[in-house]
Amino acid sequence: MSIIQLNQVKKQYNGTYVLKGIDLSFSAGEIVGYIGPNGAGKSTTIKILTGIINEFEGNATVLEMDVRQNPVEIKQRIGYIPEQAALYEVLSPIEYLNFIGKLYQLDENLIYKKSMDLLKLFELDDKANIRMNSFSKGMKQKVLLISGLIHNPEIIFLDEPLSGLDANAVILVKEILAQLKNTGKTIFYSSHIMDVVEKISDRIIIINKGEVIADGTFESLKSEAHKGSLENIFTALTGDTGYESTAHDFVDILKN
């Protein structure tokens, strides 16, 4: 059974297609790395699957429900962690997480307990009642991560979730994702951090200019592209191979 399905999904903005007919399906219990250059269509794909964008061509289902017809039912069962989100910074973490928990119809006492326990794991329990407008980007991102997971979703969509996190938090999040996968969760992970995608993903999809150009395990992609690292595979497949020359020109300009 496919837990996520996209059939000929297309999306245009002002007459320009950013998705040009995406056909993909995902099984439960996979960590899928979804990578591509800026503007390739990664975030648009995620916004369609999470019900944020409902005007598109083709069909998309999540948990066997149509994303256009059942957006609320789907949102109750998925988690979404974007790179940047409105956190209502005049609230404290505990107030914000209480608000989010109530949206998912969780018991208030359970919300408080889970919030404090999770904040403690991210070393934020001492900041639980402090307004978030004084928080660093990394601290806000930790609260955002908790808010996307507090209801124990079946599918987790992550769009650059490690943005602003310190090294220890990155290691913790990678381990959390691995253990969530072991409990049967499906994780759809979009990121520019190639080494993280390479290490945690069961399957890697590369999208470029609105089209899927590669789909497989890291080992299969490496075999097909005859390149060593995911970064090398990515640059070979997307055609962006001039980094060394560009970097050389950049340094030369600085010298003059």
Secondary structure, 3 states (H helix, E strand, C coil): CEEEEEEEEEEEECCEEEEEEEEEEEECCCEEEEECCCCCCHHHHHHHHCCCCCCCEEEEEECCEECCCCHHHHHCCEEEECCCCCCCCCCCHHHHHHHHHHHCCCCHHHHHHHHHHHHHHCCCHHHCCCCHHHCCHHHHHHHHHHHHHCCCCCEEEEECCCCCCCHHHHHHHHHHHHHHHHCCCEEEEECCCHHHHHHHCCEEEEEECCEEEEEECHHHHHHHHCCCCHHHHHHHHHCCCCHHHHHHHHHHHHHC
